[in-house]
């Protein structure tokens, strides 16, 4: 009997986060305020995973930590933009995304602490 070990893939998780953000943004009303906040949110949510991928390709420990810090910063920024959006009746969906951004921040913070 072989035991299946499920490896947690943070690259996949950050990709899912960015995709869920994009789906969420497509559902909210695009007022003048929401348009700019949405653009910022789309950029920061995609940058979380992009910088994590860069961290995994880092040439040094210092570069790795720097990229992880950027991923943490972008997670925090995504949470900020999510809080600013006027979401109408999509508060539950926003809450789920805020929770995921918060969890990603904590994961990256833990990686930073363990890497130092």
NUDODREN-570167 format. One line per field, with one value per residue (C-alpha): x, y, z; residue in one letter; residue number from 0. Coordinates in steps of 0.25 Angstrom, whole numbers, plus 2048, in hexadecimal, padded with zeros to 3 digits. Layout:
NUDODREN-570167
x <- c(X,...) .
y <- c(Y,...) .
z <- c(Z,...) .
rest <- c(A,...) .
nr <- c(NUM,...) .
END
This chain:
NUDODREN-570167
x <- c(800,806,803,800,806,800,80A,805,808,809,80B,7FE,7F7,7FC,7F7,7EA,7E9,7EC,7E2,7D7,7DA,7D8,7CB,7C7,7CB,7C3,7B6,7B7,7B1,7BB,7B9,7C4,7CA,7C9,7D0,7DD,7DC,7DA,7E6,7EE,7E9,7EB,7F9,7FC,7F5,7FD,80A,808,80B,814,81E,81C,820,82C,830,831,83A,843,852,855,84E,84E,846,83D,839,838,82E,826,825,81F,815,811,810,808,7FE,7FD,7FA,7F0,7E8,7E9,7E2,7D8,7D4,7D2,7C9,7BA,7B6,7A7,7A1,7AE,7B3,7B4,7BD,7C6,7C7,7CC,7D7,7DB,7DD,7E5,7EE,7F0,7F4,7FE,804,806,80C,816,819,81C,825,82C,82E,833,83C,844) .
y <- c(800,80D,81A,826,833,840,84A,858,861,86F,873,86D,874,881,87F,87B,888,890,889,88A,899,89B,894,89C,8A9,8A5,8A4,8B1,8BE,8C6,8D4,8DF,8DB,8CD,8CD,8D3,8CA,8BE,8C1,8C2,8B5,8AD,8B2,8AE,8A1,89C,8A1,898,88C,892,896,889,882,88B,888,879,87D,886,885,888,887,896,897,88C,893,8A0,89A,894,8A1,8A7,89C,89F,8AE,8AB,8A2,8AD,8B7,8AE,8AD,8BC,8BE,8B3,8BB,8C8,8C2,8C5,8B7,8B8,8AB,8A3,8A5,896,894,8A0,89B,88D,895,89D,891,88A,897,897,888,88A,896,88D,882,88B,891,883,880,88D,88A,87B,880,88A) .
z <- c(800,7FC,803,7FB,800,7FC,7F9,7FB,7EF,7F2,7E4,7E1,7ED,7E8,7DA,7DF,7E8,7DC,7D3,7DE,7DF,7D0,7D1,7DD,7D6,7CA,7D3,7DA,7D4,7CD,7D2,7D1,7DF,7DD,7CF,7D5,7E2,7D9,7D0,7DD,7E2,7D5,7D5,7E3,7E4,7D7,7DD,7E9,7E1,7D7,7E2,7E9,7DC,7DB,7E9,7E5,7DA,7E3,7E1,7F0,7FE,7FE,7F1,7F6,802,7FB,7F1,7FC,803,7F6,7F6,804,801,7F5,7FD,807,7FC,7F5,803,803,7F5,7F8,805,7FD,7F2,7F2,7F0,7F1,7F5,7F3,802,804,7F8,7FC,80A,804,7FC,807,810,805,803,813,813,807,80F,81B,813,80C,81A,81F,814,816,825,822,817,820) .
rest <- c(X,X,X,X,X,X,X,X,X,X,X,X,X,X,X,X,X,X,X,X,X,X,X,X,X,X,X,X,X,X,X,X,X,X,X,X,X,X,X,X,X,X,X,X,X,X,X,X,X,X,X,X,X,X,X,X,X,X,X,X,X,X,X,X,X,X,X,X,X,X,X,X,X,X,X,X,X,X,X,X,X,X,X,X,X,X,X,X,X,X,X,X,X,X,X,X,X,X,X,X,X,X,X,X,X,X,X,X,X,X,X,X,X,X,X,X) .
nr <- c(0,1,2,3,4,5,6,7,8,9,10,11,12,13,14,15,16,17,18,19,20,21,22,23,24,25,26,27,28,29,30,31,32,33,34,35,36,37,38,39,40,41,42,43,44,45,46,47,48,49,50,51,52,53,54,55,56,57,58,59,60,61,62,63,64,65,66,67,68,69,70,71,72,73,74,75,76,77,78,79,80,81,82,83,84,85,86,87,88,89,90,91,92,93,94,95,96,97,98,99,100,101,102,103,104,105,106,107,108,109,110,111,112,113,114,115) .
END
